[in-house]
Amino acid sequence: MSEDLKNWQPRPRPERKSIEGRTVRLEPLS
């Protein structure tokens, strides 16, 4: 029922950068 995960690798972490939207701005905490 489950898939073979022996070759699984985690996704890379997102870049630490500010993201601006129309009404909000997200910034890294540290």
The first five atom37 places (N, CA, C, CB, O) and aatype in JSON, in Angstrom:
{
  "aatype": [12, 15, 6, 3, 10, 11, 2, 17, 5, 14, 1, 14, 1, 14, 6, 1, 11, 15, 9, 6, 7, 1, 16, 19, 1, 10, 6, 14, 10, 15],
  "atom_mask": [
    [1, 1, 1, 1, 1],
    [1, 1, 1, 1, 1],
    [1, 1, 1, 1, 1],
    [1, 1, 1, 1, 1],
    [1, 1, 1, 1, 1],
    [1, 1, 1, 1, 1],
    [1, 1, 1, 1, 1],
    [1, 1, 1, 1, 1],
    [1, 1, 1, 1, 1],
    [1, 1, 1, 1, 1],
    [1, 1, 1, 1, 1],
    [1, 1, 1, 1, 1],
    [1, 1, 1, 1, 1],
    [1, 1, 1, 1, 1],
    [1, 1, 1, 1, 1],
    [1, 1, 1, 1, 1],
    [1, 1, 1, 1, 1],
    [1, 1, 1, 1, 1],
    [1, 1, 1, 1, 1],
    [1, 1, 1, 1, 1],
    [1, 1, 1, 0, 1],
    [1, 1, 1, 1, 1],
    [1, 1, 1, 1, 1],
    [1, 1, 1, 1, 1],
    [1, 1, 1, 1, 1],
    [1, 1, 1, 1, 1],
    [1, 1, 1, 1, 1],
    [1, 1, 1, 1, 1],
    [1, 1, 1, 1, 1],
    [1, 1, 1, 1, 1]
  ],
  "atom_positions": [
    [[0.81, -1.18, 0.0], [0.0, 0.0, 0.0], [0.87, 1.26, 0.0], [-0.93, -0.01, 1.19], [0.53, 2.23, -0.68]],
    [[1.95, 1.28, 0.73], [2.82, 2.45, 0.72], [3.92, 2.29, -0.32], [3.44, 2.68, 2.12], [4.24, 1.18, -0.73]],
    [[4.47, 3.42, -0.74], [5.53, 3.4, -1.75], [6.89, 3.13, -1.1], [5.56, 4.73, -2.52], [7.07, 3.34, 0.1]],
    [[7.83, 2.68, -1.91], [9.2, 2.45, -1.44], [9.87, 3.81, -1.24], [10.01, 1.57, -2.46], [9.98, 4.59, -2.19]],
    [[10.33, 4.1, -0.03], [10.9, 5.41, 0.29], [12.4, 5.35, 0.55], [10.21, 5.98, 1.5], [12.95, 6.28, 1.14]],
    [[13.07, 4.29, 0.12], [14.5, 4.18, 0.45], [15.35, 5.24, -0.25], [15.01, 2.8, 0.08], [16.44, 5.55, 0.23]],
    [[14.89, 5.8, -1.37], [15.64, 6.86, -2.07], [15.08, 8.25, -1.81], [15.63, 6.59, -3.56], [15.44, 9.21, -2.5]],
    [[14.2, 8.37, -0.82], [13.58, 9.66, -0.52], [14.61, 10.63, 0.02], [12.45, 9.49, 0.49], [15.48, 10.26, 0.81]],
    [[14.53, 11.89, -0.41], [15.37, 12.96, 0.13], [14.48, 14.16, 0.4], [16.52, 13.33, -0.85], [13.54, 14.42, -0.35]],
    [[14.77, 14.9, 1.47], [13.94, 16.06, 1.78], [14.11, 17.16, 0.75], [14.27, 16.59, 3.17], [15.14, 17.25, 0.09]],
    [[13.09, 18.0, 0.63], [13.16, 19.14, -0.27], [14.13, 20.17, 0.29], [11.75, 19.78, -0.48], [14.3, 20.24, 1.5]],
    [[14.79, 20.96, -0.56], [15.67, 22.01, -0.05], [14.86, 23.07, 0.71], [16.46, 22.67, -1.2], [13.7, 23.33, 0.4]],
    [[15.5, 23.67, 1.69], [14.82, 24.72, 2.47], [14.63, 25.96, 1.6], [15.63, 25.07, 3.74], [15.46, 26.24, 0.73]],
    [[13.54, 26.7, 1.81], [13.34, 27.92, 1.02], [14.38, 28.99, 1.35], [11.93, 28.48, 1.27], [14.98, 28.98, 2.42]],
    [[14.58, 29.9, 0.41], [15.53, 30.98, 0.63], [15.06, 31.87, 1.77], [15.71, 31.82, -0.66], [13.86, 32.01, 2.01]],
    [[16.03, 32.46, 2.48], [15.69, 33.39, 3.56], [15.62, 34.78, 2.96], [16.73, 33.32, 4.73], [16.61, 35.51, 2.95]],
    [[14.45, 35.14, 2.46], [14.28, 36.47, 1.86], [12.9, 36.99, 2.21], [14.48, 36.42, 0.32], [12.0, 36.22, 2.54]],
    [[12.74, 38.3, 2.13], [11.44, 38.92, 2.37], [10.54, 38.67, 1.17], [11.58, 40.43, 2.65], [11.0, 38.66, 0.03]],
    [[9.26, 38.48, 1.45], [8.27, 38.27, 0.4], [7.18, 39.31, 0.6], [7.68, 36.8, 0.44], [6.59, 39.41, 1.67]],
    [[6.9, 40.09, -0.44], [5.86, 41.11, -0.35], [4.65, 40.72, -1.16], [6.39, 42.46, -0.83], [4.75, 40.32, -2.32]],
    [[3.51, 40.84, -0.52], [2.23, 40.62, -1.19], [1.51, 41.94, -1.34], [0.0, 0.0, 0.0], [2.09, 43.01, -1.13]],
    [[0.25, 41.87, -1.71], [-0.51, 43.1, -1.9], [-0.76, 43.82, -0.58], [-1.85, 42.79, -2.59], [-0.71, 45.05, -0.52]],
    [[-1.03, 43.06, 0.49], [-1.37, 43.69, 1.77], [-0.48, 43.22, 2.93], [-2.81, 43.41, 2.11], [-0.72, 43.61, 4.07]],
    [[0.52, 42.41, 2.65], [1.34, 41.87, 3.74], [2.78, 41.7, 3.27], [0.77, 40.52, 4.24], [3.04, 41.53, 2.08]],
    [[3.71, 41.76, 4.23], [5.12, 41.5, 3.94], [5.62, 40.48, 4.95], [5.97, 42.82, 4.01], [5.47, 40.66, 6.16]],
    [[6.22, 39.39, 4.46], [6.77, 38.34, 5.32], [8.28, 38.47, 5.34], [6.33, 36.93, 4.85], [8.91, 38.57, 4.28]],
    [[8.86, 38.46, 6.53], [10.31, 38.55, 6.68], [10.8, 37.44, 7.59], [10.72, 39.94, 7.23], [10.08, 37.02, 8.5]],
    [[12.03, 36.96, 7.35], [12.6, 35.95, 8.26], [12.73, 36.52, 9.68], [13.99, 35.47, 7.74], [13.01, 37.71, 9.84]],
    [[12.53, 35.68, 10.68], [12.61, 36.15, 12.06], [14.04, 36.39, 12.53], [11.95, 35.16, 12.98], [14.28, 37.29, 13.32]],
    [[14.97, 35.61, 12.04], [16.36, 35.8, 12.49], [17.32, 35.5, 11.38], [16.67, 34.93, 13.7], [18.53, 35.61, 11.56]]
  ]
}
